[in-house]
Amino acid sequence: MFDTKENKGYNQFYMIYKIQNYKNKLIEKAYKEGVKDFNKFFNMNWIYGKPNVCVLKNRKEIDLVSQHKTERWIVGFGRPGERTVYILDNKNMVKESSHRKHSDKKYSSLIKHELCHVFYDFVSGGYHNPIWLTEGVSIYLAGQIKEKKPINKFSTFLKFYKHGGSGVYAESGTAVKLLVDNFGKKKLLKLISISKEAKNNKGFVKLFKKIYGFDLNYKNFNDLLD
């Protein structure tokens, strides 16, 4: 956990902290399961220097680590170039966030979701666009699709290329699942590994078609859904 102070005079964020070991069986179990599953999916054997998990006790600490005022739906995140994921303390989830329907199972999925982003970074070379793909892979592999409303028709996920938001989570996990179920994970991993070659969304659309053989649009994804 962190001991923190905020520079209110300049409306900036900084931290002075000390590291303390934090024992939590729920987090430890989710961590071990996640690392095992992600090593298998991403064809990795990550043994040494594995990701760290830092538990933040409240919204103030989340804001201090993020270095900006965060929206209350944000309860877990990572920072570019780091192998550390940050999550809100389980016991303060309802009090310090907008998540009202909470459980240990959801918290376990949250930990796996954030860990998955670190594995994704290795395959992508630290490239995070499109956001829908990054988040979709984590939602799919963390088993969070079952927590979402079933998708009857895709209409929003492709909007999230460079910028995210709470709306990116609704459809992206199911979109990734359809790609894996219909075409296998090899093509998906190839797409992730070369995504950095796309300078913009138009470039990514070309990469997608090169790998999957069809245009990246809602119609084709809805056809897969049907």
C-alpha positions as CSV (number, residue, x, y, z in Angstrom):
1,M,0.0,0.0,0.0
2,F,1.0,3.6,-0.5
3,D,1.5,6.5,1.9
4,T,0.6,9.5,-0.3
5,K,0.5,13.3,-0.3
6,E,-1.1,15.7,-2.8
7,N,0.2,19.0,-4.0
8,K,-3.0,21.0,-3.9
9,G,-1.3,24.4,-4.5
10,Y,-0.5,23.6,-8.1
11,N,-3.3,21.1,-8.6
12,Q,-0.7,18.5,-9.5
13,F,-0.2,15.0,-8.3
14,Y,2.8,13.4,-6.8
15,M,3.6,10.5,-4.5
16,I,6.0,9.7,-1.6
17,Y,5.5,6.1,-0.8
18,K,6.9,3.0,0.9
19,I,6.3,-0.6,-0.3
20,Q,4.5,-3.0,2.0
21,N,3.8,-6.7,1.3
22,Y,0.0,-7.3,1.1
23,K,-1.3,-10.8,1.7
24,N,-4.7,-11.6,0.1
25,K,-5.7,-15.2,-0.8
26,L,-8.3,-14.0,-3.4
27,I,-5.8,-11.9,-5.2
28,E,-3.1,-14.6,-5.0
29,K,-5.4,-17.2,-6.5
30,A,-6.6,-15.0,-9.3
31,Y,-3.0,-14.0,-10.0
32,K,-1.8,-17.6,-10.3
33,E,-4.7,-18.7,-12.5
34,G,-4.3,-15.6,-14.7
35,V,-0.6,-16.0,-15.3
36,K,-1.0,-19.7,-16.1
37,D,-3.9,-19.1,-18.5
38,F,-2.2,-16.1,-20.3
39,N,1.1,-17.9,-20.7
40,K,-0.8,-20.7,-22.4
41,F,-2.9,-18.4,-24.7
42,F,-0.1,-16.0,-25.7
43,N,2.4,-18.9,-26.1
44,M,4.7,-17.5,-23.5
45,N,6.6,-18.9,-20.5
46,W,6.8,-15.9,-18.2
47,I,8.6,-17.0,-15.1
48,Y,10.9,-14.3,-13.9
49,G,10.1,-10.6,-13.3
50,K,6.3,-11.3,-13.6
51,P,3.8,-8.4,-13.1
52,N,3.2,-6.9,-9.7
53,V,-0.2,-6.1,-8.3
54,C,-0.6,-2.9,-6.2
55,V,-3.8,-2.5,-4.2
56,L,-5.1,1.0,-3.7
57,K,-7.4,1.6,-0.8
58,N,-9.6,4.5,-2.1
59,R,-10.3,6.9,-5.0
60,K,-7.8,9.4,-3.7
61,E,-5.0,6.9,-4.2
62,I,-6.2,5.9,-7.6
63,D,-6.2,9.6,-8.6
64,L,-2.7,10.0,-7.2
65,V,-1.3,7.0,-9.1
66,S,-3.1,8.0,-12.3
67,Q,-2.0,11.6,-11.8
68,H,-5.4,12.9,-12.7
69,K,-9.0,12.9,-11.5
70,T,-10.5,9.6,-12.5
71,E,-14.1,8.6,-13.2
72,R,-15.7,6.4,-10.5
73,W,-16.1,3.4,-12.9
74,I,-12.3,3.0,-13.1
75,V,-11.3,0.4,-10.5
76,G,-8.2,-1.1,-12.2
77,F,-5.5,0.1,-14.6
78,G,-1.9,-0.1,-15.7
79,R,0.6,2.5,-16.8
80,P,2.5,2.4,-20.1
81,G,5.9,0.7,-19.8
82,E,5.2,-0.7,-16.3
83,R,4.8,-4.3,-15.2
84,T,2.5,-3.3,-12.4
85,V,-1.3,-3.3,-12.3
86,Y,-3.3,-1.2,-9.9
87,I,-6.6,-2.3,-8.5
88,L,-9.0,-0.8,-5.9
89,D,-9.2,-2.7,-2.6
90,N,-12.0,-5.3,-2.8
91,K,-13.5,-4.2,0.5
92,N,-13.9,-0.6,-0.7
93,M,-15.2,-1.4,-4.2
94,V,-18.8,-0.3,-3.5
95,K,-17.9,2.7,-1.4
96,E,-15.2,4.1,-3.7
97,S,-16.6,3.3,-7.2
98,S,-19.8,3.2,-9.2
99,H,-19.8,-0.6,-9.2
100,R,-22.8,-1.6,-7.1
101,K,-23.1,-5.2,-8.1
102,H,-19.8,-6.6,-6.7
103,S,-18.6,-10.0,-5.7
104,D,-15.3,-11.9,-5.1
105,K,-15.8,-13.6,-8.5
106,K,-16.0,-10.2,-10.2
107,Y,-13.0,-9.0,-8.3
108,S,-11.0,-12.1,-9.4
109,S,-12.0,-11.3,-13.0
110,L,-10.9,-7.7,-12.6
111,I,-7.4,-8.8,-11.5
112,K,-7.1,-11.2,-14.4
113,H,-8.3,-8.5,-16.8
114,E,-5.6,-6.1,-15.7
115,L,-2.9,-8.8,-15.7
116,C,-3.9,-9.7,-19.3
117,H,-3.1,-6.2,-20.4
118,V,0.6,-6.7,-19.4
119,F,0.8,-9.9,-21.4
120,Y,-0.9,-8.2,-24.3
121,D,1.8,-5.4,-24.2
122,F,4.6,-8.0,-24.7
123,V,2.9,-9.4,-27.8
124,S,2.0,-6.0,-29.2
125,G,5.3,-4.3,-28.4
126,G,3.5,-1.9,-26.0
127,Y,1.0,-0.8,-28.6
128,H,-2.5,-0.3,-27.4
129,N,-4.6,0.6,-30.5
130,P,-7.2,-0.2,-31.3
131,I,-8.6,0.1,-27.8
132,W,-11.5,-2.2,-28.6
133,L,-9.0,-5.0,-29.4
134,T,-6.9,-4.4,-26.3
135,E,-9.9,-4.4,-24.0
136,G,-11.7,-7.1,-25.8
137,V,-8.9,-9.5,-25.4
138,S,-8.7,-8.8,-21.7
139,I,-12.5,-9.2,-21.3
140,Y,-12.5,-12.4,-23.2
141,L,-9.5,-14.0,-21.4
142,A,-10.6,-12.8,-18.0
143,G,-14.0,-14.6,-18.4
144,Q,-15.9,-11.3,-18.1
145,I,-18.2,-11.8,-21.1
146,K,-20.6,-13.7,-18.9
147,E,-20.9,-10.6,-16.8
148,K,-22.1,-8.5,-19.9
149,K,-25.5,-8.4,-21.5
150,P,-25.7,-10.7,-24.5
151,I,-25.0,-9.0,-27.8
152,N,-27.8,-9.2,-30.4
153,K,-26.3,-6.7,-32.8
154,F,-22.9,-5.0,-32.9
155,S,-23.1,-1.2,-33.3
156,T,-20.5,0.6,-31.1
157,F,-17.2,-1.2,-30.5
158,L,-15.4,-0.1,-33.7
159,K,-15.7,3.5,-32.5
160,F,-13.0,2.9,-29.9
161,Y,-9.7,3.0,-31.8
162,K,-7.5,5.6,-30.1
163,H,-9.8,6.6,-27.2
164,G,-11.5,4.4,-24.6
165,G,-14.4,5.0,-22.2
166,S,-16.9,2.8,-20.3
167,G,-18.7,2.0,-23.6
168,V,-15.8,0.0,-25.0
169,Y,-16.5,-2.9,-22.6
170,A,-20.0,-3.7,-23.9
171,E,-19.2,-5.4,-27.2
172,S,-15.4,-5.8,-27.5
173,G,-15.1,-9.0,-25.5
174,T,-17.7,-10.8,-27.6
175,A,-16.1,-9.5,-30.8
176,V,-12.8,-11.0,-29.8
177,K,-14.5,-14.3,-28.8
178,L,-16.1,-14.6,-32.2
179,L,-12.7,-14.1,-33.9
180,V,-11.2,-16.9,-31.8
181,D,-14.1,-19.2,-32.1
182,N,-14.4,-18.9,-35.8
183,F,-10.7,-18.5,-36.9
184,G,-8.6,-19.6,-34.0
185,K,-6.1,-17.7,-31.8
186,K,-3.2,-17.8,-34.2
187,K,-4.7,-15.1,-36.4
188,L,-5.6,-13.0,-33.4
189,L,-2.1,-13.2,-32.0
190,K,-0.7,-12.3,-35.5
191,L,-3.0,-9.3,-35.6
192,I,-1.9,-8.1,-32.1
193,S,1.8,-8.5,-33.0
194,I,1.6,-6.4,-36.1
195,S,-0.9,-3.8,-34.9
196,K,1.9,-1.4,-34.2
197,E,2.4,-1.2,-38.0
198,A,-0.9,0.7,-38.4
199,K,-0.5,4.4,-38.0
200,N,-4.2,5.0,-37.7
201,N,-7.5,3.2,-37.9
202,K,-7.5,3.1,-41.7
203,G,-4.1,1.3,-41.5
204,F,-5.4,-1.2,-39.0
205,V,-8.5,-2.0,-41.1
206,K,-6.0,-3.0,-43.9
207,L,-4.1,-5.2,-41.5
208,F,-7.3,-6.8,-40.3
209,K,-8.4,-7.7,-43.9
210,K,-4.9,-9.0,-44.7
211,I,-5.1,-11.5,-41.9
212,Y,-8.8,-12.4,-41.8
213,G,-9.8,-11.9,-45.4
214,F,-12.9,-9.8,-44.8
215,D,-13.6,-6.1,-44.1
216,L,-13.7,-4.9,-40.6
217,N,-17.2,-3.6,-40.2
218,Y,-20.4,-4.3,-38.2
219,K,-22.1,-6.2,-40.9
220,N,-19.4,-8.9,-41.0
221,F,-19.3,-9.2,-37.3
222,N,-23.1,-9.4,-37.1
223,D,-22.9,-12.2,-39.7
224,L,-20.5,-14.0,-37.4
225,L,-22.9,-13.4,-34.5
226,D,-25.8,-14.9,-36.5
